[in-house]
């Protein structure tokens, strides 16, 4: 990490060590000069011995070096007080005097009244031993050994405080029994100063470790003073009361215990409140810190602490990461080049690429700072990470977007320009310079010069004369036109005024494009739209445009004439006001009309301005314009068509009647022949009966009755012939009913063959007992058969044919129809008829109207059948038509 910072001294350590050194040096100067008042600080009965001063000097220097990080020097200097202390303890416990006691200032030392002059007493030696052990523990690398430093310092402080204050406070007197328990004032002051330095240096660890409840060390440090001073003060007070004899020993014990309890309770109560407040704050702070991605490493980069935020960021748990190198764990890609060494209290930031546990690459902004919370522990490195992966992606996306924007601007020849009030300089892209008529890179002016150029080049200003906008943001558009030697040039653009962060003032961004070609295309589009609108206005059918909500958007002139509304009156109204059953455009209506969207015509009902219903034909087409779905309805009135169809139906009925009358006229001779036979037979039967009555008056009546019955039958036969003829000629509506097929064909054959034209023509029809019943109008189907047979008979009459014959067959089909087939062996149909089979007024007969086949086809199709004709390969013509078969309910259920 770029080097190891020195161990920091506590601020109170140098002054305390200096005080101890000054006292010891002053004492030695007093011994050297014979001024023993300095050696006892005014008390003549007890002095600070020379070896005691030397031991304190070595002890003070040793601890100062240890606190400063000079561990080797500290250990060497600690040897002097250690040797002195050990010699004293050996002499005291072994009672073996050593000659070294009087090596310093022997003449002066001999005159003292104390035992073993020159060397330290027992309590000063034990106190110095404790402080020497604390100094050596400071240089140890084991944390458990360093935890003893504060305790050793506190014990030494208490001993020096008690032993040094007994004599000045008058608690005791100096004598043979108290010499081992008393310290001189200089000795006690030096040892108190050194022990105070030890405690100050270890103020962060007054007690080993930190409580798990989150108590701050500062609170424990405040508790250190009363914990040390309370026993000292209590003991001094008790000794003083014994000395003076003012109260009894029992009372002194009670007062001492009460005072200690009171003070202890006060300290505990204060500590409880302080600890509770601090623990809550520390808990919240620890949670907040632990939620952030913060890691603590040693000076070599090994992870000491790995927060929950780091676990979420990188994926490794604290147990997995602790003790590993952070950059090796995350496979970090560090910035190239030499790394700047870390300095204490200096924050370094860098962007690095690291790896998540699942292999994803992360872009991290890492803040690195070296800290040393206490002088006695090694420095640490605090790493704070911020995931900027998304930000980097956003920046890359922004750069890519800017690149695409620049590419799109160049591709579409868009010009960009900007201006800032702080610099008053207009910056233009190459396309903007070309569109504004500037030389590339030549313009260096501000807003006034740029506007002056615009006015000179386009004869107008790009901005109005009013001041620049005050309320931000603000957008303005412009359109400039310049007439050149060849063509008119039009440019359009937009200006956006805004107030960016900082002190730049008002800023302007703009975009400009060449709109000349677009203007031409717009004019052409408008012309085509006008042309199309003119065409649509002349369309005779009404056109209505409907949106997806069923609202009218446009209304043509033909629609105004059809419905009686003006376009402005129906715009925005529901289309069902005009077409109640309209089902397009997402509305609900007649399901049959929904199929009209397939562009097929449907018949429905419309409603005009007066509310009158009218039949209309509707065709609906659909299209999508952008995201909007619209329908176009074409409406045509069916009033005239229905009236025409009605008139055509009337004419058709008249034509059918005329056709039947014409056919009846042609069959007049056959009718006379048909009626002649029953009338002649009737006359013969009646004459025979008359003769029988005249010949045999009163003869057998059975014969007469039989003759009369025969005459009656012939009369009925004649009446039936006349009824059939009248029914054939009569006009009437279509009356479809159940007809027996054999009877239907038999009646038609009697009508068709009643004349003389069938002479020599063989008719072949064999009625079948299983012939089905059909649904038909008896008279109209007879007309079809009669027309077809008459055409064949006339063809035989005009073209000589050997053994002419007409064959009639009835074939039941599987689709519920019966096929009636009429075939002859004549010359067949001429090519003119085959090419245009059912065209009216096409006939090969001299006096024919050419309506027979057309009428037959209409009659058959009206019955739900089809009619076809063709020439036979073996010669002759064939005509086929179908009729629906009648089936009763039982037969349908059986099917």
LUMRO-942125 format. One record per residue (C-alpha): x, y, z; residue in one letter. Coordinates in steps of 0.25 Angstrom, whole numbers, padded with zeros to 4 digits, always signed. Layout:
<nodes>
XYZA;...
</nodes>
This chain:
<nodes>
+0000+0000+0000X;+0012+0009-0001X;+0019+0009+0012X;+0016+0007+0027X;+0012+0020+0035X;+0019+0023+0048X;+0012+0019+0061X;+0004+0031+0066X;+0007+0036+0081X;-0004+0040+0090X;-0004+0055+0092X;-0002+0054+0107X;+0009+0044+0106X;+0021+0054+0103X;+0017+0064+0114X;+0016+0054+0125X;+0029+0047+0121X;+0036+0061+0121X;+0030+0063+0135X;+0036+0050+0140X;+0050+0053+0134X;+0050+0067+0139X;+0047+0062+0154X;+0058+0051+0153X;+0068+0060+0147X;+0065+0071+0158X;+0067+0060+0168X;+0080+0055+0163X;+0085+0070+0162X;+0081+0071+0177X;+0089+0059+0181X;+0100+0064+0173X;+0101+0078+0179X;+0097+0073+0193X;+0084+0080+0193X;+0075+0069+0199X;+0063+0078+0199X;+0061+0076+0184X;+0062+0061+0186X;+0051+0061+0196X;+0042+0073+0191X;+0043+0080+0204X;+0042+0068+0213X;+0055+0064+0220X;+0051+0051+0226X;+0049+0043+0212X;+0057+0046+0199X;+0056+0040+0185X;+0069+0031+0184X;+0079+0033+0173X;+0076+0018+0168X;+0062+0021+0168X;+0064+0034+0159X;+0072+0026+0150X;+0062+0015+0149X;+0051+0025+0146X;+0059+0032+0135X;+0061+0018+0128X;+0047+0015+0130X;+0042+0028+0124X;+0051+0027+0112X;+0048+0013+0110X;+0033+0015+0110X;+0034+0027+0101X;+0042+0019+0091X;+0032+0008+0091X;+0020+0018+0089X;+0028+0024+0078X;+0029+0011+0071X;+0044+0009+0074X;+0043-0005+0080X;+0057-0009+0080X;+0062+0004+0087X;+0050+0002+0097X;+0055-0012+0100X;+0069-0008+0102X;+0066+0004+0111X;+0056-0005+0119X;+0068-0013+0123X;+0073-0002+0133X;+0061-0001+0142X;+0058-0016+0141X;+0072-0019+0147X;+0071-0008+0157X;+0057-0014+0162X;+0061-0028+0162X;+0074-0025+0170X;+0065-0018+0180X;+0055-0029+0181X;+0066-0040+0182X;+0073-0031+0194X;+0059-0030+0201X;+0055-0044+0200X;+0068-0051+0201X;+0074-0040+0211X;+0087-0040+0204X;+0093-0026+0203X;+0099-0023+0190X;+0110-0012+0188X;+0103-0005+0177X;+0094+0002+0186X;+0105+0013+0190X;+0112+0014+0176X;+0105+0028+0174X;+0108+0039+0184X;+0113+0030+0195X;+0117+0041+0205X;+0103+0047+0205X;+0095+0034+0205X;+0102+0029+0218X;+0096+0040+0226X;+0082+0036+0224X;+0074+0030+0235X;+0066+0020+0227X;+0070+0005+0225X;+0077+0002+0212X;+0080+0016+0207X;+0083+0018+0192X;+0074+0008+0186X;+0058+0009+0184X;+0049+0004+0194X;+0040-0008+0193X;+0027-0001+0188X;+0035+0008+0178X;+0042-0005+0173X;+0029-0012+0171X;+0023+0000+0164X;+0034+0001+0155X;+0034-0013+0152X;+0019-0012+0148X;+0023+0000+0138X;+0035-0008+0133X;+0026-0019+0129X;+0016-0010+0123X;+0027-0003+0114X;+0032-0017+0110X;+0017-0021+0107X;+0016-0009+0098X;+0027-0015+0089X;+0020-0028+0088X;+0013-0033+0075X;+0003-0042+0083X;-0010-0035+0085X;-0013-0042+0098X;+0000-0037+0104X;-0003-0023+0100X;-0016-0024+0107X;-0009-0024+0120X;-0003-0010+0118X;-0014-0002+0123X;-0016-0011+0135X;-0002-0010+0139X;-0002+0005+0138X;-0014+0006+0146X;-0008-0003+0157X;+0004+0005+0157X;-0004+0018+0158X;-0012+0014+0170X;+0001+0009+0177X;+0008+0022+0175X;-0004+0030+0178X;-0006+0023+0192X;+0009+0022+0196X;+0013+0036+0192X;+0001+0044+0198X;+0001+0037+0212X;+0012+0045+0217X;+0008+0059+0211X;-0006+0057+0216X;-0002+0054+0230X;-0008+0041+0230X;+0004+0034+0235X;+0019+0038+0240X;+0032+0033+0235X;+0038+0022+0243X;+0044+0008+0243X;+0030+0001+0242X;+0025+0010+0230X;+0038+0012+0222X;+0035+0000+0213X;+0021+0006+0210X;+0024+0020+0207X;+0029+0028+0195X;+0036+0041+0194X;+0028+0052+0187X;+0038+0052+0175X;+0037+0037+0174X;+0022+0037+0175X;+0021+0049+0165X;+0030+0042+0155X;+0023+0029+0155X;+0010+0035+0155X;+0014+0043+0142X;+0020+0030+0136X;+0007+0022+0139X;-0002+0033+0134X;+0006+0033+0121X;+0004+0018+0120X;-0011+0020+0122X;-0012+0032+0113X;-0005+0024+0102X;-0015+0012+0104X;-0027+0021+0106X;-0034+0013+0094X;-0033+0000+0101X;-0035+0004+0116X;-0042-0010+0117X;-0038-0021+0107X;-0047-0022+0095X;-0060-0015+0092X;-0073-0019+0098X;-0083-0026+0089X;-0094-0017+0092X;-0088-0005+0085X;-0082+0003+0096X;-0073+0014+0092X;-0058+0013+0097X;-0059+0028+0101X;-0070+0024+0111X;-0061+0014+0117X;-0050+0024+0118X;-0058+0033+0126X;-0061+0022+0135X;-0046+0019+0137X;-0044+0032+0146X;-0054+0029+0157X;-0050+0014+0157X;-0036+0017+0160X;-0038+0029+0169X;-0050+0024+0177X;-0042+0013+0185X;-0030+0022+0187X;-0038+0033+0193X;-0046+0024+0201X;-0033+0017+0207X;-0027+0031+0210X;-0039+0036+0217X;-0040+0023+0225X;-0025+0024+0229X;-0027+0039+0232X;-0039+0036+0242X;-0031+0025+0249X;-0019+0035+0250X;-0027+0046+0256X;-0037+0038+0264X;-0049+0047+0262X;-0059+0035+0259X;-0059+0021+0263X;-0053+0010+0254X;-0067+0004+0252X;-0073+0017+0248X;-0061+0020+0238X;-0064+0006+0232X;-0079+0009+0231X;-0076+0023+0225X;-0066+0018+0215X;-0075+0007+0210X;-0087+0017+0209X;-0079+0027+0201X;-0073+0016+0192X;-0087+0011+0189X;-0093+0024+0187X;-0081+0028+0177X;-0082+0015+0171X;-0097+0016+0169X;-0096+0030+0163X;-0085+0025+0153X;-0093+0013+0149X;-0106+0021+0147X;-0098+0031+0139X;-0091+0020+0131X;-0104+0013+0129X;-0111+0025+0122X;-0098+0029+0114X;-0096+0014+0110X;-0111+0013+0106X;-0111+0025+0097X;-0097+0022+0091X;-0101+0007+0089X;-0113+0012+0081X;-0106+0022+0073X;-0094+0012+0071X;-0104+0001+0067X;-0111+0009+0056X;-0098+0014+0051X;-0092+0000+0050X;-0105-0004+0043X;-0103+0007+0033X;-0088+0005+0031X;-0090-0010+0030X;-0101-0008+0019X;-0091+0000+0011X;-0080-0007+0002X;-0069-0004+0012X;-0057-0013+0014X;-0045-0012+0024X;-0032-0018+0020X;-0018-0018+0026X;-0006-0011+0021X;-0003-0023+0011X;-0017-0023+0006X;-0023-0035+0013X;-0038-0034+0017X;-0040-0031+0032X;-0055-0027+0031X;-0065-0030+0020X;-0078-0023+0021X;-0092-0028+0017X;-0092-0018+0006X;-0079-0024+0000X;-0086-0038+0001X;-0098-0032-0007X;-0088-0025-0017X;-0078-0037-0019X;-0086-0049-0015X;-0075-0055-0005X;-0079-0056+0010X;-0070-0050+0021X;-0065-0063+0025X;-0061-0066+0011X;-0054-0053+0009X;-0047-0051+0022X;-0032-0052+0021X;-0031-0052+0006X;-0026-0041-0003X;-0037-0033-0007X;-0032-0030-0022X;-0028-0045-0023X;-0042-0049-0018X;-0049-0040-0028X;-0039-0042-0040X;-0038-0027-0041X;-0033-0020-0053X;-0025-0008-0047X;-0022+0005-0055X;-0009+0004-0063X;+0003+0011-0058X;+0010+0013-0044X;+0000+0014-0032X;+0002+0026-0024X;+0006+0022-0009X;-0005+0024+0001X;-0003+0035+0011X;-0010+0036+0025X;-0022+0044+0025X;-0022+0045+0009X;-0034+0040+0001X;-0031+0033-0012X;-0041+0030-0023X;-0040+0021-0035X;-0049+0013-0044X;-0046-0001-0045X;-0052-0013-0052X;-0055-0025-0043X;-0062-0038-0044X;-0075-0043-0037X;-0075-0057-0031X;-0084-0062-0043X;-0074-0056-0053X;-0081-0043-0056X;-0071-0031-0058X;-0074-0019-0049X;-0069-0005-0051X;-0065+0000-0037X;-0062+0014-0032X;-0053+0011-0020X;-0049+0021-0009X;-0037+0017-0002X;-0032+0023+0011X;-0021+0018+0022X;-0025+0020+0036X;-0019+0016+0050X;-0030+0017+0061X;-0020+0015+0072X;-0005+0016+0073X;-0003+0002+0078X;-0010-0005+0066X;-0005-0006+0052X;-0011+0004+0042X;-0022-0001+0033X;-0028+0002+0020X;-0043+0006+0018X;-0048+0003+0005X;-0062+0009+0001X;-0068+0004-0012X;-0078+0009-0021X;-0084+0001-0032X;-0084+0010-0045X;-0087-0002-0055X;-0100+0004-0058X;-0095+0018-0059X;-0084+0014-0068X;-0093+0006-0077X;-0102+0019-0077X;-0090+0027-0080X;-0086+0018-0091X;-0101+0017-0096X;-0101+0033-0096X;-0088+0033-0104X;-0093+0023-0113X;-0106+0031-0114X;-0098+0044-0117X;-0090+0036-0127X;-0103+0031-0134X;-0109+0045-0133X;-0097+0051-0140X;-0097+0040-0150X;-0112+0042-0152X;-0110+0057-0153X;-0100+0055-0164X;-0108+0044-0171X;-0120+0053-0172X;-0112+0066-0173X;-0117+0072-0161X;-0110+0084-0156X;-0108+0087-0141X;-0104+0100-0134X;-0103+0105-0120X;-0101+0118-0112X;-0098+0122-0098X;-0099+0136-0092X;-0087+0134-0084X;-0078+0133-0096X;-0087+0140-0106X;-0082+0131-0117X;-0091+0123-0127X;-0085+0109-0131X;-0090+0103-0143X;-0088+0089-0149X;-0083+0088-0164X;-0098+0085-0169X;-0103+0097-0161X;-0092+0106-0167X;-0096+0101-0181X;-0111+0103-0179X;-0109+0117-0173X;-0100+0120-0185X;-0087+0122-0177X;-0073+0118-0181X;-0068+0106-0174X;-0061+0110-0161X;-0062+0125-0164X;-0072+0129-0155X;-0067+0134-0141X;-0078+0144-0136X;-0088+0144-0126X;-0103+0145-0126X;-0104+0159-0132X;-0095+0156-0143X;-0102+0143-0146X;-0116+0149-0146X;-0110+0160-0155X;-0105+0149-0165X;-0119+0143-0165X;-0126+0156-0168X;-0116+0159-0180X;-0117+0145-0186X;-0132+0141-0184X;-0138+0156-0183X;-0144+0152-0169X;-0139+0150-0155X;-0139+0136-0148X;-0144+0142-0135X;-0154+0153-0132X;-0150+0166-0127X;-0155+0163-0113X;-0145+0160-0102X;-0140+0146-0100X;-0149+0137-0092X;-0148+0139-0077X;-0156+0127-0073X;-0148+0114-0076X;-0149+0105-0083X;-0155+0111-0096X;-0156+0106-0110X;-0158+0114-0123X;-0159+0109-0138X;-0154+0116-0150X;-0156+0116-0165X;-0147+0123-0175X;-0148+0124-0190X;-0137+0129-0199X;-0138+0131-0214X;-0126+0128-0222X;-0123+0128-0237X;-0128+0114-0239X;-0139+0111-0229X;-0145+0115-0216X;-0138+0109-0204X;-0146+0107-0191X;-0140+0103-0178X;-0148+0100-0165X;-0143+0098-0151X;-0146+0099-0136X;-0139+0106-0125X;-0139+0102-0110X;-0135+0112-0099X;-0131+0106-0085X;-0124+0110-0073X;-0113+0100-0071X;-0106+0098-0057X;-0095+0107-0053X;-0093+0122-0056X;-0094+0121-0071X;-0107+0128-0072X;-0117+0126-0083X;-0113+0116-0094X;-0119+0112-0107X;-0119+0099-0115X;-0124+0098-0129X;-0126+0089-0141X;-0128+0092-0155X;-0132+0084-0168X;-0134+0086-0183X;-0149+0086-0185X;-0149+0090-0200X;-0151+0075-0205X;-0161+0073-0194X;-0169+0085-0198X;-0169+0081-0212X;-0174+0067-0208X;-0185+0074-0199X;-0190+0083-0210X;-0191+0071-0219X;-0198+0063-0209X;-0208+0074-0206X;-0210+0075-0221X;-0213+0060-0222X;-0221+0061-0210X;-0229+0072-0216X;-0231+0064-0229X;-0235+0051-0221X;-0245+0059-0213X;-0251+0065-0226X;-0252+0051-0231X;-0258+0045-0219X;-0268+0057-0219X;-0273+0053-0233X;-0275+0039-0229X;-0290+0036-0230X;-0290+0027-0218X;-0289+0033-0204X;-0276+0031-0196X;-0275+0032-0181X;-0262+0031-0173X;-0264+0025-0159X;-0253+0024-0148X;-0251+0011-0139X;-0262+0017-0129X;-0272+0018-0140X;-0272+0033-0141X;-0273+0040-0154X;-0261+0047-0159X;-0264+0051-0173X;-0277+0052-0181X;-0277+0053-0197X;-0286+0062-0205X;-0294+0050-0210X;-0296+0046-0195X;-0302+0059-0193X;-0311+0058-0204X;-0315+0044-0200X;-0317+0046-0185X;-0321+0061-0185X;-0311+0065-0175X;-0299+0075-0177X;-0285+0069-0174X;-0283+0079-0162X;-0296+0073-0156X;-0292+0059-0155X;-0277+0060-0153X;-0274+0053-0140X;-0287+0047-0138X;-0290+0032-0137X;-0291+0025-0151X;-0303+0018-0146X;-0311+0031-0147X;-0311+0029-0162X;-0309+0013-0162X;-0316+0007-0150X;-0311-0007-0153X;-0297-0003-0156X;-0287-0013-0150X;-0273-0008-0154X;-0263+0000-0147X;-0264-0008-0134X;-0278-0005-0132X;-0289-0016-0129X;-0300-0017-0139X;-0306-0027-0149X;-0296-0039-0151X;-0299-0039-0165X;-0293-0025-0167X;-0280-0029-0160X;-0277-0037-0173X;-0278-0024-0181X;-0264-0021-0176X;-0259-0031-0186X;-0263-0021-0197X;-0276-0029-0201X;-0289-0022-0203X;-0300-0024-0193X;-0314-0019-0193X;-0318-0011-0181X;-0327+0000-0176X;-0323+0015-0175X;-0330+0027-0169X;-0330+0041-0175X;-0332+0054-0168X;-0347+0053-0167X;-0345+0039-0160X;-0351+0032-0172X;-0345+0018-0174X;-0339+0015-0188X;-0333+0002-0194X;-0318+0004-0197X;-0307-0005-0202X;-0294-0004-0192X;-0280-0007-0195X;-0270-0005-0184X;-0255-0005-0186X;-0244-0004-0175X;-0231+0002-0174X;-0220+0007-0164X;-0214+0020-0164X;-0202+0021-0154X;-0208+0014-0141X;-0223+0018-0145X;-0232+0009-0151X;-0243+0015-0160X;-0254+0009-0168X;-0259+0015-0181X;-0274+0012-0184X;-0280+0013-0198X;-0295+0015-0198X;-0304+0014-0210X;-0319+0016-0210X;-0328+0004-0215X;-0341+0012-0217X;-0339+0013-0232X;-0334-0001-0233X;-0345-0007-0225X;-0355+0001-0234X;-0349-0004-0246X;-0349-0018-0241X;-0363-0017-0238X;-0366-0012-0252X;-0358-0023-0258X;-0365-0033-0250X;-0379-0028-0255X;-0373-0028-0270X;-0368-0042-0267X;-0382-0047-0263X;-0388-0040-0275X;-0378-0046-0284X;-0381-0060-0278X;-0396-0058-0280X;-0393-0054-0294X;-0385-0066-0297X;-0395-0075-0291X;-0406-0068-0300X;-0397-0069-0312X;-0395-0084-0309X;-0410-0085-0307X;-0412-0079-0321X;-0403-0088-0327X;-0410-0100-0321X;-0424-0095-0325X;-0426-0106-0336X;-0421-0117-0326X;-0431-0111-0316X;-0442-0113-0326X;-0438-0127-0329X;-0437-0130-0315X;-0451-0124-0312X;-0457-0131-0324X;-0455-0145-0319X;-0462-0144-0306X;-0473-0135-0312X;-0475-0145-0323X;-0475-0157-0314X;-0485-0150-0305X;-0495-0148-0317X;-0493-0162-0321X;-0496-0167-0307X;-0508-0158-0305X;-0514-0162-0319X;-0512-0177-0316X;-0520-0175-0303X;-0531-0167-0310X;-0532-0178-0321X;-0532-0189-0310X;-0543-0181-0303X;-0551-0180-0316X;-0549-0195-0320X;-0552-0201-0307X;-0562-0193-0300X;-0562-0198-0286X;-0549-0206-0289X;-0538-0209-0280X;-0533-0196-0273X;-0519-0201-0270X;-0514-0199-0284X;-0520-0185-0285X;-0514-0181-0272X;-0501-0187-0276X;-0501-0179-0289X;-0505-0166-0281X;-0493-0169-0272X;-0483-0170-0283X;-0488-0157-0289X;-0486-0150-0276X;-0472-0155-0275X;-0469-0149-0289X;-0475-0136-0285X;-0466-0136-0272X;-0454-0139-0281X;-0457-0127-0290X;-0459-0118-0278X;-0446-0123-0272X;-0439-0120-0285X;-0445-0106-0285X;-0441-0104-0270X;-0427-0108-0273X;-0426-0099-0285X;-0431-0087-0277X;-0422-0090-0265X;-0410-0090-0275X;-0414-0076-0281X;-0418-0070-0267X;-0409-0060-0261X;-0406-0061-0246X;-0395-0061-0235X;-0385-0072-0233X;-0392-0083-0225X;-0382-0094-0221X;-0389-0107-0216X;-0387-0122-0216X;-0388-0128-0230X;-0388-0142-0234X;-0376-0143-0245X;-0383-0153-0254X;-0396-0145-0254X;-0389-0132-0256X;-0381-0137-0269X;-0394-0144-0274X;-0402-0131-0274X;-0391-0124-0281X;-0390-0135-0292X;-0406-0134-0294X;-0404-0119-0296X;-0392-0119-0305X;-0398-0131-0314X;-0412-0125-0315X;-0409-0120-0329X;-0405-0126-0342X;-0390-0123-0341X;-0387-0135-0334X;-0391-0144-0345X;-0380-0154-0348X;-0372-0150-0336X;-0370-0161-0326X;-0371-0157-0311X;-0364-0166-0301X;-0368-0165-0286X;-0370-0176-0277X;-0376-0172-0264X;-0369-0178-0252X;-0377-0183-0240X;-0365-0178-0231X;-0365-0164-0237X;-0364-0154-0226X;-0373-0142-0223X;-0367-0128-0226X;-0369-0114-0220X;-0373-0106-0232X;-0384-0097-0238X;-0392-0106-0247X;-0395-0096-0258X;-0381-0090-0259X;-0374-0104-0260X;-0384-0108-0271X;-0381-0095-0278X;-0366-0099-0278X;-0369-0113-0283X;-0378-0108-0294X;-0368-0098-0298X;-0357-0108-0300X;-0366-0118-0307X;-0372-0108-0316X;-0358-0103-0320X;-0354-0117-0323X;-0367-0120-0331X;-0364-0107-0339X;-0350-0111-0342X;-0355-0124-0347X;-0365-0117-0356X;-0355-0108-0362X;-0344-0119-0363X;-0347-0132-0369X;-0343-0143-0360X;-0344-0158-0361X;-0352-0164-0350X;-0353-0151-0341X;-0354-0154-0326X;-0354-0147-0313X;-0349-0155-0301X;-0353-0150-0287X;-0347-0156-0274X;-0348-0152-0259X;-0335-0156-0251X;-0335-0154-0236X;-0322-0148-0231X;-0315-0150-0217X;-0315-0135-0214X;-0330-0134-0212X;-0334-0130-0226X;-0340-0138-0238X;-0334-0136-0252X;-0344-0135-0264X;-0336-0138-0277X;-0343-0135-0291X;-0334-0140-0303X;-0338-0141-0318X;-0331-0146-0330X;-0332-0133-0338X;-0322-0124-0344X;-0318-0118-0330X;-0316-0103-0326X;-0309-0094-0336X;-0296-0088-0332X;-0302-0074-0330X;-0311-0080-0319X;-0300-0088-0313X;-0291-0076-0312X;-0301-0067-0305X;-0311-0077-0299X;-0321-0069-0291X;-0319-0055-0298X;-0333-0049-0300X;-0338-0048-0315X;-0328-0058-0320X;-0337-0068-0329X;-0335-0076-0341X;-0350-0076-0344X;-0355-0066-0354X;-0367-0061-0345X;-0360-0065-0332X;-0357-0054-0321X;-0345-0061-0315X;-0351-0061-0301X;-0354-0076-0299X;-0341-0081-0293X;-0339-0068-0285X;-0353-0070-0279X;-0351-0084-0276X;-0338-0082-0269X;-0344-0071-0260X;-0356-0080-0256X;-0346-0092-0253X;-0337-0083-0245X;-0349-0077-0238X;-0352-0091-0233X;-0338-0093-0228X;-0333-0101-0239X;-0324-0100-0251X;-0326-0101-0266X;-0315-0105-0276X;-0315-0109-0291X;-0305-0114-0301X;-0304-0122-0314X;-0303-0137-0313X;-0291-0144-0319X;-0299-0154-0327X;-0308-0142-0332X;-0319-0135-0327X;-0321-0125-0315X;-0323-0128-0300X;-0329-0119-0289X;-0328-0122-0274X;-0334-0115-0263X;-0335-0119-0248X;-0347-0117-0238X;-0346-0119-0223X;-0352-0132-0217X;-0363-0131-0207X;-0361-0140-0195X;-0371-0140-0183X;-0367-0139-0168X;-0366-0154-0166X;-0357-0156-0178X;-0348-0144-0173X;-0347-0150-0159X;-0344-0164-0165X;-0333-0158-0173X;
</nodes>
